[in-house]
Amino acid sequence: MYGVRYNDLMSPMVKALQELNAKNEAQQKLIEQMQIEIEELKTKK
């Protein structure tokens, strides 16, 4: 019979969530920058 110690899983899960959050924030900044560039290109016409 196998068992799982959930306390051993908490640290890797927290680390993974932190990494995903950082990646999400970086992507959001990129999207915002691209939106600004698109608006600038629209106004140049």
C-alpha positions as a printed Julia matrix, in Angstrom:
45×3 Matrix{Float64}:
  0.0    0.0     0.0
  1.34   3.41   -0.99
  0.81   6.71    0.73
  1.37  10.35   -0.1
  2.8   12.92    2.25
  1.12  16.09    1.12
  3.58  18.25    3.04
  6.31  17.02    0.68
  4.29  18.27   -2.29
  3.63  21.78   -0.98
  7.08  23.23   -1.66
  7.26  22.17   -5.34
  3.68  23.3    -5.9
  4.34  26.74   -4.41
  7.49  27.08   -6.51
  5.6   26.11   -9.67
  2.86  28.64   -8.92
  5.45  31.37   -8.36
  7.09  30.56  -11.69
  3.75  30.57  -13.5
  2.85  33.89  -11.9
  6.15  35.45  -13.0
  5.63  34.16  -16.54
  2.07  35.47  -16.56
  3.2   38.91  -15.42
  5.9   39.04  -18.1
  3.37  38.1   -20.78
  0.92  40.71  -19.51
  3.59  43.41  -19.74
  4.4   42.33  -23.28
  0.72  42.45  -24.24
  0.41  45.95  -22.81
  3.49  47.11  -24.72
  2.16  45.63  -27.94
 -1.2   47.32  -27.43
  0.56  50.67  -27.02
  2.55  50.07  -30.19
 -0.61  49.13  -32.09
 -2.34  52.3   -30.94
  0.68  54.37  -31.97
  0.67  52.75  -35.41
 -3.07  53.45  -35.77
 -2.63  57.13  -34.97
  0.22  57.55  -37.47
 -2.09  56.83  -40.42
